[in-house]
Amino acid sequence: MASQLAATAVQHFNAGSYELALDQLGQIQQQKEDDPKLEHNNAVAQYYHSGCSEPDTILTALSAIKSRIEEHSADADAVYAEENDTSVLSYNEAVLYYQMKQHATSTAILESLFSNIEPIDEGLATKICFLLLDNYWILNNTSKAVAPMAFLDKILEQAGGAPTWTPNADKPCGCPEPIDMASFGLRLHMHKAQFHLLNQSFRSSKKEIKQALNLSPQGSEPTLLKANFEYLRQNYRKSLKLLHSVSKGQDAAAQEQGGKPGNASKRSAVTAAMNNNVACIHFSLNNYNAALWYLSRALKATDAMAHQVGQRVKGGSRAPTPEMFSHCRKSEILYNSGLQLLFTSRPQEAFSCFQEATGVLFHSARLWLRMAECCLAHQCMLGSTQRRAACDPLLSSTIDSGTRRKLVLPVAPVCDMPPRVSPPDEDGNPINSTTAGSVQVGLTLEYAMHCAQNAYLLSCPAPDKDSSVVPAGGEEGPPPAAASNSSQASAEVDSGSTERGADQSAEQSLLRVHALSVLAYASLCAQSPDLGYGYAKQVLDETKQLPEIQPELRLLAHMYAAEALIHMNQVPEAMRLVQPAVLGDLLLNPLTSQPQPTAHQPGAGTDDEAEPEHSPHPSHLYCSDGAKFDQAQMRSQMYVNMAAVMAVQTDYTQAERFAQQALAANPRDASALLLSVYLQLQRGNKDAALATLVQHRNEGYGNP
């Protein structure tokens, strides 16, 4: 009787009639009390009956059932433990955490299951391995992915080329449903291709993608993966062709279903991914406005998909909300949109996108760094606007117009004494900051420092001894059998995994140095030179230990530290930091940017399709124009600062020499020209000052 009721309950559950399934389970519960399997099925049915809108409730129920089984197992009840295995419970917990985008917790549960996967049925074991690999790709962790792929290869060999394969049903948690081996092989080849792409093994990845396309020639997912492969090889033209073929396939599928072309595709996750990938290609080609347009289409597709799910929820049909959330990439698309807006000099709009993305990507150090850059870019644009709107303090009035226009200079002093620098409060914010009240809430220097501190803390190495991205907390590795079967595969990718680990470490170090540079710059702008000097010294210490860090960051740190010391009236120490003997190659040699692969380099596209050369993106933004580091301007500004210090100490000879060096480094620097003329007038040499002005009158100058 109970078996018939259970079979009926399964039929109702698969048909989406969750209320009828709950009625059947209630009748079974009257016959069997204190049955963990029955309680588990009842919790799952209630979860789906509620529209999958309460994942915390089912997680609590699963945890309680699991704890009770473990208590009975601790009492040496081996029969009870064998009949009530917790593998399905743990797997369902991992699925829920994956759908809630808590991938670290999901990975820890799945790794615990995989460490003892031999007693588990093959059907459940394959699901565990596939979900574990999905978590690894999201976490960018390939160091432990070889063993699950080897286990899946073993399952594929056991099928023996049959179209379907039924796992053994005599083990705990048996899965009687047959497995479609064509879909199984397609998923396995795609996972292997992703593994090789993350390790930058393009030849192996191309082989796996080709096998996946042979299994599904018209499939959108293998085509998207191949487009990503071409994108990473910088073969952008071919990648665009593949992405547009996906769009045409979606439109054709919509026509076959009787809808208008494009309407069905815009509401799918495939369309959102396709538009986002096209935007990434345009970003790589420096077409930021075109990238924004495609990202807006991706956001519309994501919102349309969410609206469609919301309509299904109102209708009472099956709508797993956490599952939809797991496939939604709106936060990543918002981050990409904010990046384009920041590169197109719209920091306020970019900040809004970044701030909305923090709901999911709060753990991303790069996101917090970009938010800090938005605040600094807004401050720079605000200051530039105020300078243009304000009157020239050296100009009192004008007489006549045109060629007869005359300027009247003021008689009173042009400016008051600079404000006294007060020590910061306990949070590091200046007490007398005058910039925070004139900008919008959030886009302040103080909030920029807050975001940069978050970026710095997130980019610091974890104290755990485990070198993986997610600490496993004392978990054991895969079983020896799986490791021995994967020895050949691990030998092929060992060097790639090592290089990827080194690249990740270098990226984290670069983010940490960038965050410290932002903190130093924001502290100086907020009139906190002691904090700025401390952060600049940290940048110098970090770059000294990591010589591969960009040299312009070290030069900026020297300038920031010297400026902070000048504000603290420690001029001799500041002079020692900016001496040419101390800076060495940073001052004399041109600053080099990171090399970008071109069409003539290996891995930059195919031989028959040459890609046009394009300028690299700026690696770090301190203002919204997105320009690269101007080495001549930085050198000129450093000499201007040294000349200003000498002028304050009434050493006009030395100051004039530094001013001339500043003009030689960058003849278009207005501040260097004005300082040079001022020093010549201060020494009474009016003819030399006039000659200097005449000599540079045809130069185009920026703001002094």
Secondary structure, 3 states (H helix, E strand, C coil): CHHHHHHHHHHHHHCCCHHHHHHHHHHHHHHCCCCHHHHHHHHHHHHHHCCCCCHHHHHHHHHHHHHHHHHHHHCCCHHHHHHCCCHHHHHHHHHHHHHCCCHHHHHHHHHHHHCCCCCCCHHHHHHHHHHHHHHHHHCCCCCCCHHHHHHHHHHHHHHCCCCEECCCCCCCCCCCCCEEHHHHHHHHHHHHHHHHHHCCCHHHHHHHHHHHHHHCCCCHHHHHHHHHHHHHCCCHHHHHHHHHHHHHHHHHHHHHCCCCCCHHHHCCHHHHHHHHHHHHHHHHCCCHHHHHHHHHHHHHHHHHHHHHHHHHHHHCCCCCHHHHHHHCCHHHHHHHHHHHHHHCCCHHHHHHHHHHHCCCCCCCHHHHHHHHHHHHHHHHHHHHHHHHHCCCCCCCEEECCHHHCEEECCCCCCCCCCCCCCCCCCCCCCCCCCCHHHCCCCCCHHHHHHHHHHHHHHHCCCCCCCCCCCCCCCCCCCCHHHHHHCHHHHHHHHHHHHHHHHHHHHHHHHHHHHHHHHHHHHHHHCCCHHHHHHHHHHHHHHHHHCCCCCHHHHHHHHHHHHHHHHHCCCHHHHHHHCCHHHHCHHHHCCCCCCCCCCCCCCCCCCCCCCCCCCCCCCCCCCCCCCCCCCHHHHHHHHHHHHHHHHHHCCCHHHHHHHHHHHHHHCCCCHHHHHHHHHHHHHCCCHHHHHHHHHHCCCCCCCCC
